[in-house]
C-alpha cells in the first residue's frame, strides 16, 4: 500500500468520523442523554483526522508529484479552515452541540466533494 493509497483510505475515515460526530452532536442538541464527554473526544478525533489527511495529501504531492484534480486542494484546505472557524465560534452560549453538529456534517460534505472530484 503506497502513500497515495493511505491518503485515499484515510479520506473515508474523515468522511465517516465527521458524519458520525455531526449526527451525534445534533442528537445531543436535542436529547440530553446523548451529551457525554466522549462526544468531544470523538469530535476532536474527527477534526484531527482532517489535519492528518491534509498532511498526507501534501506529502503525496511533494513526493510523487503530479497535478491534483482541479479544486481538490481547495476543498481540503477549506475543511482545515472550517475546523478553525467552528472552533472559534465555540463560545456560542447554549448552542454548542448544534454548532458542532452542523459543522461536522459540513466537514463531511467537504470531504465527500474532495473525493468525488478525484473520481474515487
Rosetta blueprint (number, residue, H / E / L):
1 X L
2 X L
3 X H
4 X H
5 X H
6 X H
7 X H
8 X H
9 X H
10 X H
11 X H
12 X H
13 X H
14 X H
15 X H
16 X H
17 X H
18 X H
19 X H
20 X H
21 X H
22 X H
23 X H
24 X H
25 X H
26 X H
27 X H
28 X H
29 X H
30 X H
31 X L
32 X H
33 X H
34 X H
35 X L
36 X L
37 X H
38 X H
39 X H
40 X H
41 X H
42 X H
43 X H
44 X H
45 X H
46 X H
47 X H
48 X H
49 X H
50 X H
51 X H
52 X H
53 X H
54 X H
55 X H
56 X H
57 X H
58 X H
59 X H
60 X H
61 X H
62 X H
63 X H
64 X H
65 X L
66 X L
67 X L
68 X L
69 X L
70 X L
71 X L
72 X H
73 X H
74 X H
75 X H
76 X H
77 X H
78 X H
79 X H
80 X H
81 X H
82 X H
83 X H
84 X H
85 X H
86 X H
87 X H
88 X H
89 X L
90 X L
91 X L
92 X L
93 X L
94 X L
95 X L
96 X H
97 X H
98 X H
99 X H
100 X H
101 X H
102 X H
103 X H
104 X H
105 X H
106 X H
107 X H
108 X H
109 X H
110 X H
111 X H
112 X H
113 X H
114 X H
115 X H
116 X H
117 X H
118 X H
119 X L
120 X L
